[in-house]
Structures are given as C-alpha cells and as structure tokens.
Amino acid sequence: MTGRLSQIWRYPVKSIGRQKLDSARLEAGRTLPWDRHWAVMHDSATQRLTEGDQLAGWLPKAAFLRGAAGPELQAISGGLTNGKLCLQHPTAGEIELDPTKDEDHASLLDWLRPLWPAEKPEPALLVTGPVPLTDSRAPFISILSLDSLRAVESHVGQRLGVERWRGNLWVEGFEPFAEREWIGKCLRIGAATVILREGIGRCAATSVDTDTGEPDHDMIRVLTEGFGDACFGVYAEVLTGAEIAPLDEIIVVELDETQPRSESLTA
C-alpha cells in the first residue's frame, strides 16, 4: 500500500494555536520538534509544580487549558516563528510574545482569560518541562488520514477541516480508516520510518468549529455511531529519523514481528 504525506502541523502551545509546516525533521523516539513544548496551567493544578514554579515532568491534559473545557481556544491559530509566539483569534485579535521571557507570560494570560470559561480555574502560568506536553506520556507523533476525514465529512454532510483534530501528519491515498489496521505495522515516510502503536481516542474538543470556537457536531457520537468507535487517527513512534515534507511517498510495511519499543518508551 502506498500513499503520500499531505500536510504537517505542530502545536507549540498545547491546545492554543496551530501551525502548518513546509517540512519537519523526525528524530527516533521523539515527538515532532516544538510540538506541545509549552502549555498554560490553570490555578487548580499549580500545586503540581516544584519549587520555583518548575514542571518536573509530564502531566495529563487536565492540568492545562484545553479545548474540551474551553471551546473558544479551538479558534486560536498561529504558532512559533523566529522564536516568538504569534497567535490570532477571530474576536481576541492578535498577540506576539517571547515565551522565554517571564514578563511576556502575563500578557498571554490576559489575552486568554476572555476565551476561557469564567467558571473554570483561571489561567495561571505558561509552563514547559523536560518532556513535551502531548496527550500521551509516550513521545508519539499523531498520524491522520485525509481519506478518513472525507468519509466523516460525507457522513455529516459538511466540511469539517483538519484543524479541529490537531494532528501532526496528514496522509492520503489510502482507503478510509485503513489506518486502524496499521497498528503494529510500519510506515516509511520518505527516508523516515515510524511504527503505529495505538489509536487516538477523541474528546469533545473535536466537536468545535475552529473558525468560530462554537460547537457544531458531536464528533464522538458521529465516530461511534458511523464508524464503530471514537478513535480518529493513530499514534506512532519514530524509529528512523529523517527530514520529511509534503508529497513524500508513504509505504505501509508489514512486519514479521512486533518492533520493540525504543529506550525512550520503556524507561
């Protein structure tokens, strides 16, 4: 089975913004560079910080601002450019800041507060840690299928777009939902190789129109009733790193045995 890489996306701040890339370098046992490098922690989770407001390790998504709890965050676009975070929102406007400067963090929190539900714990800190703050503790990348997306769009009778799914790599040229059968198999993406580890269970954030920040479809119900379960896309571990770019050929490789996890996943 062969297809091609269509799009590459990263999300420098967890649940806040999105950035389409012309290319990226994959490294063995690591996430996409700068993906979920920062996150905004809310007040009720700050007790998880060490002395000096440091994040000692990975924390689950409930510790941070996220689209499932604050739908308007889903409408934020933009990312990391020349060391600056440049973000946009249809009603909040634009903000540019240096995430390495503590004095800029307050401006980001002030910008986010009107977009975060008032009844939720307030945005408290922009944090980073020793590992990326992806939804999975393991350093995976996410791979999604445009062919599967088109099948879902046809089912609901409306364009949904790629943005709400917050995937890293979008592939095409395969049967819809073929990726569900790839668990334990490898993909060669140009000169890189990844192994598919598990499906991605979806949350309420995918039910939000990213143009408006308003819910439009119950995507968990759509996926479950229309396609058998609430998974959309797959998590993959990078085995062989390389530079990748849209139009790279993708080949599905059958394995005789399950590839052992890298040291980064078994430590």
BELCOR-V401961 format. One record per pair of residues at least 12 apart in sequence whose C-alpha atoms are under 6 Angstrom apart, sorted by the first residue. I is the first residue (numbers start at 1). J is the second residue. D is the distance in whole Angstrom. If there is no record, write none. Layout:
i->{I/I}
j->{J/J}
d->{D/D}
//
This chain:
i->{1/1/2/2/3/3/3/3/4/4/4/4/4/4/5/5/5/5/6/6/6/6/7/7/7/8/8/8/8/9/9/10/10/11/11/12/12/12/12/13/13/13/14/14/15/15/16/17/17/17/17/18/18/18/19/19/23/23/24/24/25/25/26/26/27/28/28/28/28/29/29/30/31/31/31/36/36/36/37/38/38/39/39/40/40/40/40/41/41/41/41/42/42/42/42/42/43/43/43/45/55/57/57/61/67/68/68/70/71/72/72/74/74/75/75/75/75/76/76/84/84/85/138/140/140/140/141/141/142/142/142/142/143/143/143/143/144/144/145/145/145/146/147/147/148/148/164/164/165/183/183/183/184/184/185/185/186/186/187/187/187/188/188/189/189/190/190/191/192/192/192/193/193/194/194/194/195/195/196/197/197/198/198/199/199/200/200/200/200/201/201/202/202/207}
j->{251/252/250/251/172/173/249/250/171/172/247/248/249/250/171/246/247/248/170/171/246/247/169/170/246/20/21/168/169/21/168/35/168/35/36/34/35/36/37/36/38/39/36/39/66/67/76/76/77/78/79/77/78/79/78/79/244/245/243/244/242/243/241/242/241/238/239/240/241/238/264/139/139/140/141/132/133/134/132/127/128/126/127/64/65/125/126/63/64/124/125/64/121/122/123/124/121/122/124/63/129/129/130/135/205/204/205/116/213/115/213/210/213/210/211/212/213/88/89/97/98/97/265/235/236/237/235/236/167/168/234/235/169/170/233/234/170/233/170/171/172/172/172/176/176/177/206/210/206/196/197/198/196/197/254/255/252/253/251/252/253/250/251/249/250/248/249/242/240/241/242/239/240/237/238/239/236/237/236/235/236/234/235/231/234/231/232/233/234/230/231/230/231/219}
d->{6/5/5/5/6/4/6/5/6/6/5/6/4/5/5/5/5/5/6/5/5/6/6/5/6/6/5/6/5/6/5/5/6/5/5/5/5/5/5/5/5/5/5/5/5/6/6/5/4/5/6/5/5/6/5/5/6/4/6/6/6/4/5/5/4/5/5/5/5/5/6/5/5/5/5/6/5/6/5/6/5/6/5/5/6/6/4/6/4/6/5/6/6/5/4/5/5/5/5/5/5/6/6/6/5/5/4/5/5/6/4/5/6/4/5/6/5/6/5/6/5/5/6/6/5/5/6/5/5/5/6/5/5/6/6/5/5/4/5/5/6/5/6/5/4/5/5/6/6/5/5/6/5/6/6/6/6/5/6/5/6/5/5/6/5/5/6/6/5/5/5/5/5/5/4/5/5/5/4/6/5/6/5/6/4/5/6/5/5/6/4/6/6/5}
//
